[in-house]
Amino acid sequence: MPKLRWSAIYNHSVLLIGVALMMGPVLLAFATSTHDRIVIHREGLQWSIGPNGVETYARAMFEGSGFTKTVNGVLMMTNSLVMGLGFAVGKIVVSILAAYAIVYFRFRLGVACFWLIFLTLLLPLEVRILPSYEVVQGLGLLNTYTGLIVPLIASATGTFFFRQFFKSVPDELLEAARIDGANWWRFLIDILIPLSRTMIAAIFIIMFVVGWNQYLWPTLMTTQEGYFTIVRGIRQIMQVWVESNIPAYEDAMALAILAMLPPVLVVVLFQRMFVKGLVETEK
């Protein structure tokens, strides 16, 4: 009989408690979404599975909602997907180019420029929201995908990670590329980007989740319901009162569950590349 290891029991107990704390609210939201709004309004959140699950999720996905009754879950998830992908891809492209210029062009103010970029971490979106809104409005980009994505694609975090990675690449690779006649563009495309694929995957996952979950910026940039993201749309549904002055609690809960699925799938599918990109030291 194997010897009982109290350390293993303790470690697994901590993990199980963490799982319960993380999954408990999700399971509660899912169970509540399967009940009628009258039951939820009268009795509160529900732990048991109700009879209206299929009907609720079908309505949340395909039935028009909001003030105009023209927006459904599919449209809002599409808007969130466009914003998440544009957010992630834009940040990766800008960060790679900025880090590449700082590391390899070796211009006089390169280090100063990097620290200026890095200091922007002290200025989150909430601090610069008013001037950012004024610029977007002046350019006529309100209620557009461009206005949702472009003002946010500069990333000090991504620039920092790619700079650190590029500095770990041996100088011999650059010298060999020069001997073979590769210019700066070929060196970036043919050598650095293939070497950076795990780092790109890690940054993509982080930025996609951040872009998908944006609430404040889409709230300011979009006044037309056709551009609402799913995170923005949940709030909109809760503002629309129906029947006997009862909000559509079950639809909001269903959309909350649906809003969790794409980020979870991205993390689960690419978790190995995510971990490898952040902790790998041998390049």
Secondary structure, DSSP 8 states (H G I E B T S, - for coil): -----HHHHHHHHHHHHHHHHHHHHHHHHHHHHTS-HHHHHHH-S-SS--S-HHHHHHHHHHS-BTTTT-B-HHHHHHHHHHHHHHHHHHHHHHHHHHHHHHHHS--TTHHHHHHHHHHGGGS-TTTTHHHHHHHHHHTT-TTSHHHHHGGG---HHHHHHHHHHHHHS-HHHHHHHHHTT--HHHHIIIIIHHHTHHHHHHHHHHHHHHHHT--HHHHHH--SGGG--HHHHHHHHHH-EETTTEE-HHHHHHHHHHHHHHHHHHHHHTHHHHHHHHH----
